[in-house]
Structure formats: C-alpha cells, structure tokens
Amino acid sequence: MSEMAKNLVLWLIIAAVLLSIFQNFKGGPTPETITYTNFVDEVQSGQVRSVIIDGVEIEGERHNGAKFRAIRPDVYDSGLMNDLLNNNVNVEGREPDKASFWQQLFLAAFPILLIVAIFMFFMRQMQGGMGGGRAGPMSFGKSKARLLSEDQIKTTFADVAGVDEAKEDVRELVEFLRDPSKFQSLGGRIPRGVLMSGPPGTGKTLLARAIAGEARVPFFSISGSDFVEMFVGVGASRVRDMFEQAKKQAPCIIFIDEIDAVGRARGGGWGGGNDEREQTLNQLLVEMDGFEGNEGVIVIAASNRPDVLDKALLRPGRFDRQIFVGLPDIRGREQILKVHVRKVPLDERVNLGILARGTPGFSGADLANLVNEAALFAARANKRLVTMEEFEKARDKIMMGAERRSMVMSEEEKANTAYHEAGHAIVGRLMPEHDPVHKVTIIPRGRALGVTQFLPEEDQYSLSRRKLVSMVCSLFGGRIAEELIHGPEGVTTGASNDIERASQLVRAMVTKWGLSERLGPILYGDEESAAQPFGGGRNFSGNTSHQIDEEVRRIIDQCYGTAKRLIEENIDVLHAMKAALMEYETLDSEQVDDLMSRRPVRPPRDWHDGNFDRGSGAAVRDGGAVIGGPVAGK
C-alpha cells in the first residue's frame, strides 16, 4: 500500500470517530431534573403543558415555560397516559436513535480494517520491521552490503601513507572510473577484481575507501562472513542481490573484507558441494565471470590469507590483479605518523623521524594507536601539547603492556626480578648480531614482573643463524642468572615463557628454516596440510622425529652453555645492574653501556633537555626482541 492510500484510510477513520463523537453532544441549557413522583403530581395538578417521551426519559415544559426532565421507572404504568390526556398535556413520542451512514460504514468496515492493519504489520515485520531496519525471515536473501554515496566518502589518497607502491597500482582504477573511454579506445580492459593482501592493520580497507573517494563513485562495503548463513542458498541469494544493486549504481566499487571467510578452496571440507559456503562461492564466481552487463563495477577484496583462497577465484577474469600491502618501512612509518598527528597539538621538539626509526614492525593501525595513546597520556597529565615523553610511554605500553605500579612486590621478589632482567640484558649485549638493549625495567607490565627490551638499528627482513642463536642465548639469560645467584634449587617458574619461545625458535630452525647441519635444508612438517581434515602435517618417519628432538636438544644445550659462560665472566656486572635496577627501576641503553663498561651509572634520562635520540626507540616485535621477565602466576 502506498503512502497516499495509507494516509487516506487514516483520515477516514479519524473523520468517522469525530462525527460519532459530535453527534452525541446536544446544545441548549440543561433542564431541571425532577423525580417521577413530582412529575406525576405536577401533571395531575395541571402545571404541565407538554411532554416528550423517549423510552424511560421524559422531557417536559410547564405552563410558565420552565423545562424539566424526569426518568420513568422501568415498569409498566398504565395510568400515566390517562393522567396526561385527562389534564390536556400535549404528548409527543421520539423516534429511537439510528446510527448515521458514516457510523454504520465505520462499524461495518472496522473489522476488515483491523484485519488488514494486522496483516500489513506482520508483513512489514517479516520484510525488515516497521521502518526500523530489523532483519526478518523474508530479508535473508537480501544483501547486507552498506552503501556509501560519493558524498559520504571523505577519504582520499592523501589519507593513505606508507604504501606508495600499492597506491600506484590502484591509480589506474581511479582513472578508469573517471574516464573509461581512455582505456576502451585502445582496447584496454580494467581488471574486474583486485585482491589486496597483507598483514592486519596495513591499510587495505582504507586504501579501498580512498579509491572510491578519489573516483567519486558509490562504495558498497561488506564482510565475507555476512554472506554465510545456516540455510543453504541464502549466501548465493545475497551475492546476486548485491550485484543487482551495484549495477543500478554503476560505476561503483564493491569492497569485500575478509573474503577468505567465503572464498576458501573448495573440496577440503566434509560438506561436499552442497554446503552453504561453497554455494556462495560458486555464485560469486559466476557473478564475477558474467561482467558483460556489469560494466563499471569493480570488485575489491581484502584478505590476510590469500594462500587459502580458491584458485578459480584468482584466475584472470575474476580477481586477476593482486596487490600486496605490506608493513611500512622507516620512511613509510614517518609518513603515516604525519597523517595521524594532523589534529594532535605537538611539542616543537617532537621528532617523527626518531619515532619512525624506533617503531620497526609497526603497521599503520599500530602507529595510529601509538599517537592516540600518547594523546591520552598528555590529557591525563593536563598538558596542552603532546611531547616525546608521552610517545615513549605510549610505545612502552604497546610493546610491553601497561605498568602495574599498584602491584605489591616484596624486596626479595624485586631483587630476583632484577637479577633475571640483568641476565637477559648482559647476554643480549654480548652476543654477536643481537639487537642492542634499549630498556631494562623491573616495573610489572601485563603479566610480566619485568621486561628487557631490545631494538634493531634498522628494518630487518631476514634473520641469520648466528642472530637466531644469539636470541636463544639471551632468552636463557634470565634463568641462568637466577641459577647462579640462588642455586639450582632457587630457580623460579618465571622463565616459562622464555623457555617456550626458545624452544619454538630452535624447532623452527631445525624443521622449517633448514638451519641444522645434521638434518639439512628439508621441510619437516607442512602447516597447510596439517590444517586439512584428512591427515597431513607429519611427512617424516619416527626415526626422523627422534633425530629432530635430539638436534633441538643439542642446540638448546649449546646456547644454554654459552649464555652461562657469559654471565659467569661478568658476574660483577650482574650484581651492579641488579643494584641499579633496584635504585632506578628502569635503565636505558646508555645506562646499560655504563654498567657493561664498569663505569658509574649516569642519572635517568631527562625528557626536558631536548636530547631524545639517546636510543633508537622501541623494540621490534619479531624474533624475541621484547623479553619478559618472571611471569606472575607461572
């Protein structure tokens, strides 16, 4: 029913109700009400001129012109009419009230109108609710894609930094959407689908929005999981509906985030070819292959796992262009920081270049979080500008967890934590190719009672065997320090995480990276086949498994012996670093250098002296660069 028809029915109902109400009102003054006995007396005494009898209600007029009203008892009175006629009273009767035409129409139509209204209400509920947008049973097959018009998208390439190569790859999409004839005149065809892959937080969704913002075209956004329901065929229906909507808005962009939720390789599950996910993928393949009627519709998808996608989805004609959006390098991180600090009032001494150099391994989302945390620290301190001190605190919070200064630790526990962290720092400082020590602290952060933080001097893209061995040695430094100070019986459970990480590193060296001379450059175990439901994962014999265990144990014992020798040779530095940590709680790189050189420890860093470049910044988050101390509760 149209809006005009609904309004007409509503006004008719209102008019009928008002008419019925108005007819019940009578004008004129209210007559005097007397009892029936008095009325009979006045009739018999000749005071009444005329009466009007309406059932049990009697209205009369006296000879003096006064009007009255009386109610006759609901019993038969045979002498009333004789009294009236004998006393010359003019008697009139009133016809019983009948409902008006409108009243009769309303009363007759009301049940039908009520049934129609209830039917319309339930139909609207099933189709999505009475204007509230709630999903109903009949909306299962409708697309859940959110449409943003060209005026709603404010993101442009100026808001995307640190991914220059990816931006260059997608600029031609913008040119095609603006001027398709430029490519069509030369016989060129724009890629029908573009797949963006890369680690989380690198800006894949932001880049897709920027394409739509630059081209000034509508933007459909949906997640891969929005297609899949428990009922088979619903996802395929949503795919069809989404492409139908996109055709009406062409030229436009369809963005499917986390497409691996629906685009995983077929044939690996138990559901055969009839399960919901595979039906949805089949429909998506058909829609993308039938683009003859979809000119101007470009599909952009994002995934962190392009290796698990179905090969039919990646073939030319569908997602035939893949763009890798990786972690930014030092120059890219500086550009990203410039974008995120646009609305942040910064102190003039804040150096974004130093922050970029001190945040290797950070994604764009991590850097945005860094700026936000720094602004929150400044707001808590009632500062008007954000300084390098807040950025340092924010970086430590992101890398090592929030400080837990309220945690009560005994002096014995603090001393043991100080020895533990000093052991990490000394071994890491002396091992070849190890990342330099950036910070050592015994302030509890997260679950750790203390943290030793290392940082690379530049971006790292691969790790040598020598560096990996150095990392394993530094991981065992904390446990060895406890053993040398308190004896084998005094070693605590605090090194559980260090042992776990060291074991993982060494096992990967042996089975994955081919860094064992005994077992050679062979892959033992396939992570992808291990994820399959029909076996996989172990492709070697039991004898080989025994050799792997022996080789892992040999490397760990070798690293443990090396770390123990270094700490024994620098036992005086271990005691001095423990004393400095008990006094200052946190030591930076220069204070660690003083201790290793057996010089007096300089005072802690003053953030107001303008010298921020005493260390490169923060630790890399790969390869054990942040080593936790004893873990609470382990």
C-alpha distance (Angstrom), angle and dihedral (degrees) to the residues before:
residue distance angle dihedral
M1 . . .
S2 3.80 . .
E3 3.78 123.8 .
M4 3.84 90.9 -110.0
A5 3.81 92.6 54.5
K6 3.80 92.0 47.3
N7 3.81 91.1 50.8
L8 3.82 91.6 48.7
V9 3.81 92.7 53.0
L10 3.80 90.3 47.8
W11 3.84 93.5 52.5
L12 3.82 91.9 47.2
I13 3.79 90.7 54.1
I14 3.80 91.7 48.3
A15 3.84 91.8 49.2
A16 3.80 92.9 50.5
V17 3.79 92.4 50.0
L18 3.82 93.1 48.0
L19 3.81 91.9 47.8
S20 3.77 91.5 52.0
I21 3.78 90.8 49.7
F22 3.82 95.0 47.8
Q23 3.79 92.7 50.9
N24 3.78 90.1 60.3
F25 3.82 91.8 62.1
K26 3.83 119.3 87.8
G27 3.78 125.2 -165.6
G28 3.82 130.9 -135.9
P29 3.79 134.2 58.7
T30 3.76 120.2 -45.5
P31 3.89 110.9 -103.5
E32 3.82 123.6 -129.0
T33 3.78 114.5 -91.0
I34 3.81 116.1 -137.0
T35 3.80 133.6 174.3
Y36 3.75 121.8 -96.8
T37 3.85 90.5 -114.7
N38 3.81 92.0 56.6
F39 3.78 89.4 46.7
V40 3.82 91.9 55.4
D41 3.80 90.8 46.4
E42 3.80 92.3 51.9
V43 3.81 91.1 48.5
Q44 3.81 92.2 50.9
S45 3.84 91.0 46.5
G46 3.82 91.4 53.0
Q47 3.85 97.8 -115.2
V48 3.83 96.1 122.8
R49 3.81 120.8 85.6
S50 3.82 102.2 179.2
V51 3.78 142.3 -5.7
I52 3.80 136.9 -163.6
I53 3.79 114.0 -150.6
D54 3.84 116.9 -155.8
G55 3.79 106.6 172.8
V56 3.80 106.6 -68.6
E57 3.80 93.0 -13.3
I58 3.80 118.2 91.8
E59 3.81 123.5 -169.8
G60 3.80 116.9 -172.3
E61 3.81 145.5 171.2
R62 3.82 126.7 -141.8
H63 3.76 125.4 -140.3
N64 3.81 88.9 -103.5
G65 3.84 89.9 59.4
A66 3.82 96.1 -106.3
K67 3.78 114.8 139.4
F68 3.75 125.6 -144.0
R69 3.76 141.6 177.2
A70 3.79 131.0 -143.0
I71 3.79 136.8 176.7
R72 3.78 117.7 -134.4
P73 3.80 116.3 -141.1
D74 3.77 111.9 -108.2
V75 3.84 92.4 -109.2
Y76 3.79 131.0 100.1
D77 3.85 111.5 -93.0
S78 3.81 108.1 -172.3
G79 3.83 94.9 -179.8
L80 3.82 98.0 54.6
M81 3.80 96.0 83.5
N82 3.85 91.2 45.8
D83 3.82 90.7 52.5
L84 3.81 91.3 49.1
L85 3.79 95.1 48.2
N86 3.85 94.6 41.9
N87 3.85 90.0 54.2
N88 3.82 94.0 48.3
V89 3.81 94.1 -112.6
N90 3.78 113.9 164.2
V91 3.85 105.2 -125.3
E92 3.81 123.1 -158.2
G93 3.81 130.4 179.1
R94 3.85 125.7 -147.1
E95 3.72 123.1 -138.2
P96 3.83 112.5 -119.2
D97 3.86 113.1 -98.2
K98 3.80 115.1 -96.6
A99 3.84 124.7 -160.7
S100 3.81 113.9 -105.0
F101 3.76 122.4 -113.7
W102 3.83 91.7 -100.2
Q103 3.77 91.6 48.0
Q104 3.77 91.5 50.4
L105 3.80 90.4 47.1
F106 3.78 92.3 49.4
L107 3.80 93.8 47.1
A108 3.79 91.0 48.5
A109 3.80 95.4 45.9
F110 3.79 98.4 39.0
P111 3.85 96.9 86.0
I112 3.80 90.7 47.8
L113 3.81 92.3 47.9
L114 3.80 90.1 48.1
I115 3.82 91.9 52.5
V116 3.81 91.7 47.1
A117 3.82 91.5 49.6
I118 3.81 92.3 50.1
F119 3.82 90.7 47.8
M120 3.81 91.9 49.9
F121 3.81 90.9 48.1
F122 3.80 93.5 54.3
M123 3.79 92.6 43.6
R124 3.79 90.7 53.0
Q125 3.79 89.9 47.5
M126 3.79 91.5 52.7
Q127 3.79 92.3 47.0
G128 3.78 95.0 51.3
G129 3.78 110.4 -58.3
M130 3.81 133.7 -76.8
G131 3.78 95.7 -54.0
G132 3.78 93.0 -52.8
G133 3.76 97.3 108.0
R134 3.79 94.1 -123.2
A135 3.76 115.7 154.9
G136 3.78 117.3 -113.3
P137 3.80 136.2 -174.5
M138 3.81 93.2 -90.3
S139 3.83 92.2 51.1
F140 3.82 94.5 62.8
G141 3.77 92.2 100.2
K142 3.80 94.7 48.0
S143 3.77 120.5 102.9
K144 3.80 117.3 -103.6
A145 3.78 92.6 -155.7
R146 3.79 113.4 133.8
L147 3.80 113.4 -132.1
L148 3.78 119.9 -144.4
S149 3.78 115.7 -172.5
E150 3.78 122.3 -138.2
D151 3.82 89.9 -100.7
Q152 3.81 92.8 54.5
I153 3.81 95.9 55.5
K154 3.79 111.3 83.8
T155 3.81 97.6 164.6
T156 3.81 117.1 110.3
F157 3.79 136.6 169.4
A158 3.81 87.8 -88.3
D159 3.81 87.7 69.9
V160 3.81 92.4 53.5
A161 3.80 117.5 76.5
G162 3.77 137.8 164.0
V163 3.83 95.6 37.5
D164 3.79 101.9 80.1
E165 3.81 94.8 149.9
A166 3.79 92.3 52.0
K167 3.80 91.2 48.6
E168 3.78 90.9 53.2
D169 3.81 90.4 51.8
V170 3.80 92.7 55.2
R171 3.81 99.8 40.6
E172 3.79 90.9 88.7
L173 3.82 88.5 57.9
V174 3.77 88.1 60.1
E175 3.80 91.6 48.0
F176 3.81 91.0 49.5
L177 3.79 93.1 50.9
R178 3.80 90.4 48.5
D179 3.81 97.6 43.4
P180 3.83 114.9 9.5
S181 3.81 92.5 171.1
K182 3.80 90.7 68.3
F183 3.82 89.9 68.7
Q184 3.79 99.0 30.6
S185 3.80 93.2 55.8
L186 3.82 88.7 62.8
G187 3.77 94.8 43.6
G188 3.78 93.1 -105.1
R189 3.77 123.5 147.1
I190 3.76 123.2 -156.1
P191 3.84 116.0 -129.0
R192 3.78 109.1 -89.1
G193 3.77 93.5 -146.8
V194 3.80 134.0 23.7
L195 3.80 121.7 -162.3
M196 3.80 117.4 -157.5
S197 3.78 114.5 -161.8
G198 3.77 133.6 175.7
P199 3.80 144.0 103.7
P200 3.81 119.6 -43.6
G201 3.78 117.3 -82.5
T202 3.81 97.6 23.0
G203 3.81 94.7 119.8
K204 3.81 106.6 -97.1
T205 3.81 94.6 141.1
L206 3.79 91.4 41.8
L207 3.80 90.8 52.7
A208 3.82 91.5 50.7
R209 3.81 90.9 51.7
A210 3.79 89.7 48.0
I211 3.83 90.1 55.4
A212 3.80 90.2 54.4
G213 3.80 91.1 44.0
E214 3.81 93.1 51.4
A215 3.81 93.5 45.3
R216 3.83 93.0 43.4
V217 3.81 93.8 -135.2
P218 3.83 132.7 133.3
F219 3.79 116.2 -83.5
F220 3.81 124.4 -146.8
S221 3.81 112.8 -162.1
I222 3.81 125.0 -169.7
S223 3.80 138.9 150.1
G224 3.78 122.9 -122.8
S225 3.80 90.6 -122.3
D226 3.84 90.6 59.1
F227 3.79 90.1 72.4
V228 3.79 97.7 56.2
E229 3.81 121.7 81.7
M230 3.79 134.4 161.1
F231 3.82 91.3 -102.3
V232 3.79 116.7 79.8
G233 3.79 112.9 -120.6
V234 3.80 97.8 24.5
G235 3.81 93.8 100.2
A236 3.80 92.0 48.8
S237 3.80 89.8 51.3
R238 3.80 90.6 51.4
V239 3.79 90.9 51.2
R240 3.80 90.7 52.7
D241 3.79 92.1 47.2
M242 3.81 92.3 48.6
F243 3.79 92.8 53.5
E244 3.81 91.1 45.7
Q245 3.80 89.5 55.2
A246 3.81 91.0 45.9
K247 3.83 91.8 53.6
K248 3.80 89.6 57.1
Q249 3.84 90.8 52.0
A250 3.83 97.9 42.0
P251 2.93 128.7 175.6
C252 3.80 88.6 53.2
I253 3.80 144.3 121.0
I254 3.79 127.6 -113.2
F255 3.81 112.1 -157.2
I256 3.83 117.8 -164.8
D257 3.80 112.1 -171.0
E258 3.83 120.6 -156.9
I259 3.78 91.7 8.3
D260 3.81 90.8 174.8
A261 3.84 86.9 78.8
V262 3.80 87.8 73.8
G263 3.81 104.2 13.1
R264 3.80 101.8 62.4
A265 3.78 118.1 134.9
R266 3.80 112.9 -78.1
G267 3.78 124.6 -125.1
G268 3.80 97.5 40.3
G269 3.79 98.2 97.2
W270 3.77 138.5 67.0
G271 3.79 97.3 -111.0
G272 3.82 97.7 80.6
G273 3.79 116.9 -151.9
N274 3.79 97.1 -41.4
D275 3.76 103.3 65.5
E276 3.78 119.6 113.6
R277 3.80 98.6 -110.7
E278 3.78 94.8 52.4
Q279 3.80 92.1 46.2
T280 3.80 89.2 52.8
L281 3.80 91.7 48.9
N282 3.81 90.9 49.3
Q283 3.80 91.1 53.4
L284 3.81 91.1 48.0
L285 3.81 89.9 52.3
V286 3.80 91.0 50.6
E287 3.80 94.2 48.2
M288 3.81 93.2 49.0
D289 3.79 92.2 47.1
G290 3.80 93.2 49.9
F291 3.75 98.2 61.0
E292 3.81 95.2 136.9
G293 3.79 88.2 104.3
N294 3.79 95.0 33.6
E295 3.78 102.0 69.9
G296 3.77 111.3 157.7
V297 3.82 94.3 26.2
I298 3.81 112.6 116.3
V299 3.80 120.7 -173.7
I300 3.80 117.0 -149.1
A301 3.80 118.4 -174.0
A302 3.80 132.3 -175.6
S303 3.78 129.5 -155.0
N304 3.77 139.2 162.3
R305 3.82 90.6 -152.6
P306 3.83 110.5 48.3
D307 3.81 89.4 157.2
V308 3.83 92.2 71.4
L309 3.82 95.9 51.9
D310 3.78 121.7 111.7
K311 3.80 113.0 -95.0
A312 3.81 91.4 -132.1
L313 3.78 88.3 61.2
L314 3.81 92.6 56.3
R315 3.78 99.6 45.3
P316 3.83 121.2 111.5
G317 3.77 110.5 -79.5
R318 3.78 94.8 40.6
F319 3.80 121.1 42.4
D320 3.77 90.4 -7.3
R321 3.79 96.2 153.6
Q322 3.79 123.6 61.0
I323 3.80 121.9 -167.3
F324 3.78 119.8 -167.7
V325 3.80 113.5 -146.7
G326 3.79 104.0 -166.6
L327 3.76 135.9 179.1
P328 3.81 112.1 -68.7
D329 3.79 122.4 -107.0
I330 3.80 123.4 -131.5
R331 3.81 92.9 -79.3
G332 3.79 91.6 47.0
R333 3.80 92.2 49.3
E334 3.79 90.5 53.8
Q335 3.81 90.8 51.2
I336 3.81 91.0 48.8
L337 3.80 91.2 50.2
K338 3.82 89.7 51.9
V339 3.81 89.2 55.1
H340 3.81 94.1 49.4
V341 3.83 96.7 45.4
R342 3.81 94.5 54.3
K343 3.78 92.1 103.9
V344 3.80 96.6 32.0
P345 3.83 118.0 95.7
L346 3.81 104.2 -130.2
D347 3.75 131.6 -163.1
E348 3.82 110.8 -113.1
R349 3.81 90.5 -118.1
V350 3.83 94.1 60.2
N351 3.81 107.7 116.1
L352 3.79 112.4 -160.8
G353 3.80 90.7 -170.7
I354 3.81 90.6 62.8
L355 3.80 90.7 47.0
A356 3.80 90.4 50.6
R357 3.80 91.8 49.8
G358 3.79 90.3 49.4
T359 3.79 96.6 51.6
P360 3.83 106.7 64.0
G361 3.77 113.1 164.5
F362 3.82 93.2 25.8
S363 3.80 117.3 135.1
G364 3.79 124.2 -147.7
A365 3.81 90.3 -96.3
D366 3.82 90.4 51.5
L367 3.80 91.0 52.3
A368 3.80 91.3 48.8
N369 3.80 88.3 52.0
L370 3.80 90.0 48.3
V371 3.82 92.2 55.6
N372 3.79 91.9 45.2
E373 3.81 93.5 49.9
A374 3.81 90.7 48.7
A375 3.81 90.5 51.9
L376 3.82 90.1 49.7
F377 3.82 91.3 51.1
A378 3.81 90.2 51.3
A379 3.81 91.8 48.4
R380 3.81 91.8 51.3
A381 3.80 89.3 53.0
N382 3.85 90.7 49.3
K383 3.79 91.7 -119.3
R384 3.79 123.6 155.5
L385 3.80 94.5 -150.1
V386 3.79 133.5 42.2
T387 3.80 111.7 -122.6
M388 3.79 135.7 -168.8
E389 3.80 88.8 -97.0
E390 3.82 90.6 65.2
F391 3.80 91.3 47.0
E392 3.81 90.2 51.9
K393 3.80 91.4 49.9
A394 3.79 91.1 47.1
R395 3.79 91.5 49.8
D396 3.80 92.2 50.1
K397 3.80 90.6 48.8
I398 3.80 92.4 51.6
M399 3.79 94.4 44.2
M400 3.79 101.9 37.6
G401 3.80 105.9 16.8
A402 3.78 132.1 -107.8
E403 3.79 119.4 -45.7
R404 3.80 116.4 -103.2
R405 3.79 101.2 -158.1
S406 3.79 90.5 155.1
M407 3.81 89.9 66.2
V408 3.80 109.1 108.2
M409 3.82 113.0 -136.0
S410 3.77 126.7 177.3
E411 3.80 119.7 -122.8
E412 3.80 89.3 -110.9
E413 3.82 91.1 54.3
K414 3.81 91.2 47.6
A415 3.79 91.8 50.0
N416 3.80 91.9 50.0
T417 3.81 90.2 49.2
A418 3.80 90.3 49.1
Y419 3.82 91.6 53.0
H420 3.82 89.9 46.6
E421 3.82 94.2 52.4
A422 3.81 92.2 41.7
G423 3.82 88.7 55.7
H424 3.82 90.6 54.6
A425 3.79 92.1 47.5
I426 3.82 96.7 47.5
V427 3.81 95.3 49.2
G428 3.80 92.5 43.8
R429 3.80 90.6 48.7
L430 3.82 93.4 52.6
M431 3.82 103.0 39.0
P432 3.83 117.2 96.4
E433 3.82 119.4 -104.6
H434 3.80 91.0 4.9
D435 3.80 117.2 143.2
P436 3.83 110.6 -100.2
V437 3.80 118.8 -100.4
H438 3.79 110.8 -99.8
K439 3.78 104.1 175.5
V440 3.80 140.4 -5.1
T441 3.80 119.6 -164.2
I442 3.79 138.5 169.6
I443 3.80 92.9 -163.4
P444 3.82 106.4 118.1
R445 3.80 112.4 -110.7
G446 3.78 123.5 -178.7
R447 3.81 107.7 -36.2
A448 3.81 94.0 -26.5
L449 3.78 121.8 94.6
G450 3.81 90.2 -150.2
V451 3.81 140.4 0.6
T452 3.81 137.0 -145.7
Q453 3.78 111.4 -158.1
F454 3.80 125.0 -158.9
L455 3.79 128.1 -173.3
P456 3.80 134.6 -165.0
E457 3.76 119.7 -123.1
E458 3.81 90.7 -133.4
D459 3.81 140.5 3.2
Q460 3.80 112.5 -63.0
Y461 3.78 125.4 -150.9
S462 3.81 101.5 171.1
L463 3.80 137.9 22.2
S464 3.80 126.6 -136.3
R465 3.80 124.1 -139.8
R466 3.79 89.5 -112.3
K467 3.80 91.4 54.9
L468 3.80 92.9 47.3
V469 3.82 91.1 51.0
S470 3.81 89.1 50.1
M471 3.79 90.7 51.9
V472 3.81 91.7 51.2
C473 3.80 90.6 49.5
S474 3.81 92.4 52.2
L475 3.80 90.6 49.0
F476 3.81 89.8 59.7
G477 3.83 92.8 45.7
G478 3.81 93.8 89.8
R479 3.81 95.6 52.3
I480 3.80 92.1 44.8
A481 3.82 91.6 51.9
E482 3.81 90.4 53.3
E483 3.81 90.0 48.3
L484 3.82 93.9 51.0
I485 3.81 93.6 47.5
H486 3.80 102.2 38.6
G487 3.79 101.8 21.3
P488 3.82 127.9 -119.4
E489 3.81 90.9 -62.2
G490 3.82 91.9 54.4
V491 3.82 97.3 56.2
T492 3.81 110.2 120.2
T493 3.80 132.9 -147.2
G494 3.80 91.0 -109.3
A495 3.81 93.8 102.3
S496 3.81 94.4 63.9
N497 3.79 93.9 107.3
D498 3.83 91.5 45.2
I499 3.81 90.7 53.1
E500 3.80 91.6 47.7
R501 3.80 93.8 51.4
A502 3.78 93.6 44.3
S503 3.79 91.4 50.8
Q504 3.80 91.6 49.9
L505 3.81 92.1 49.7
V506 3.79 94.2 49.4
R507 3.80 94.2 45.0
A508 3.82 89.8 50.8
M509 3.82 89.0 50.2
V510 3.79 90.2 55.0
T511 3.83 103.1 37.4
K512 3.80 105.2 26.3
W513 3.79 112.6 22.9
G514 3.82 99.7 39.1
L515 3.81 94.1 -127.3
S516 3.80 96.3 138.7
E517 3.82 118.2 95.4
R518 3.81 91.5 -157.8
L519 3.82 97.3 53.7
G520 3.79 98.3 27.8
P521 3.80 132.2 -152.1
I522 3.80 97.2 -37.2
L523 3.80 128.3 128.0
Y524 3.80 109.8 -123.2
G525 3.79 108.1 -166.0
D526 3.80 129.1 6.4
E527 3.78 117.5 -126.3
E528 3.80 93.0 -160.4
S529 3.81 95.0 51.3
A530 3.80 89.4 45.0
A531 3.79 88.3 63.2
Q532 3.80 92.4 56.7
P533 3.82 116.6 100.3
F534 3.82 94.3 -131.9
G535 3.76 102.4 65.1
G536 3.77 126.9 -82.2
G537 3.77 130.5 129.5
R538 3.82 98.5 94.2
N539 3.79 114.6 67.4
F540 3.81 100.2 160.7
S541 3.78 138.4 76.4
G542 3.77 129.5 -97.8
N543 3.82 90.2 -108.3
T544 3.82 89.6 55.9
S545 3.79 89.9 49.4
H546 3.82 88.6 54.8
Q547 3.81 90.5 50.5
I548 3.82 90.7 49.9
D549 3.80 90.7 53.4
E550 3.81 91.1 48.5
E551 3.82 92.4 49.1
V552 3.80 92.6 48.1
R553 3.80 89.5 50.6
R554 3.81 92.0 48.0
I555 3.82 93.9 52.6
I556 3.79 92.9 45.4
D557 3.82 92.1 49.4
Q558 3.79 89.8 49.1
C559 3.81 92.5 50.4
Y560 3.80 91.4 45.2
G561 3.80 91.2 53.0
T562 3.82 92.4 48.2
A563 3.81 92.7 50.5
K564 3.80 92.1 47.2
R565 3.79 91.8 51.6
L566 3.83 92.2 51.4
I567 3.81 93.3 50.7
E568 3.82 92.8 46.3
E569 3.81 89.5 52.3
N570 3.83 90.1 51.1
I571 3.78 100.9 37.0
D572 3.81 90.4 131.8
V573 3.82 90.1 56.4
L574 3.81 88.8 49.8
H575 3.82 91.4 56.4
A576 3.83 92.3 43.9
M577 3.82 93.0 49.6
K578 3.79 90.7 48.3
A579 3.82 90.0 53.0
A580 3.83 91.5 48.1
L581 3.80 91.6 50.0
M582 3.79 91.3 49.9
E583 3.82 88.3 53.0
Y584 3.83 102.4 40.3
E585 3.85 101.4 18.8
T586 3.84 89.4 -148.9
L587 3.82 129.4 52.5
D588 3.80 125.1 -168.7
S589 3.81 127.8 -151.0
E590 3.81 95.8 -87.2
Q591 3.78 92.8 50.4
V592 3.82 89.1 50.7
D593 3.83 88.6 51.0
D594 3.81 89.5 52.6
L595 3.80 91.0 53.1
M596 3.80 94.0 46.0
S597 3.82 88.8 50.9
R598 3.83 89.1 47.9
R599 3.81 91.9 -119.5
P600 3.82 127.6 137.3
V601 3.80 110.9 -82.1
R602 3.81 113.9 -107.2
P603 3.84 118.4 -131.1
P604 3.82 119.3 -87.9
R605 3.80 118.9 -79.0
D606 3.81 117.6 -77.6
W607 3.79 109.1 -140.4
H608 3.77 92.3 -160.7
D609 3.79 96.9 61.0
G610 3.81 91.8 78.8
N611 3.84 93.9 -122.7
F612 3.79 102.5 123.2
D613 3.78 100.3 148.9
R614 3.79 97.8 77.7
G615 3.79 88.3 114.3
S616 3.72 134.4 16.7
G617 3.75 94.0 -112.0
A618 3.77 125.5 -110.3
A619 3.73 141.0 1.6
V620 3.74 128.4 -87.3
R621 3.75 110.8 -113.1
D622 3.77 97.1 -139.4
G623 3.76 128.7 81.7
G624 3.79 100.5 17.6
A625 3.79 98.8 -59.1
V626 3.81 92.8 148.0
I627 3.78 110.1 53.0
G628 3.76 116.9 -168.2
G629 3.73 122.7 -145.1
P630 3.79 126.9 -135.6
V631 3.79 108.4 -25.6
A632 3.79 118.6 -130.5
G633 3.76 113.3 -117.1
K634 3.84 95.8 15.4
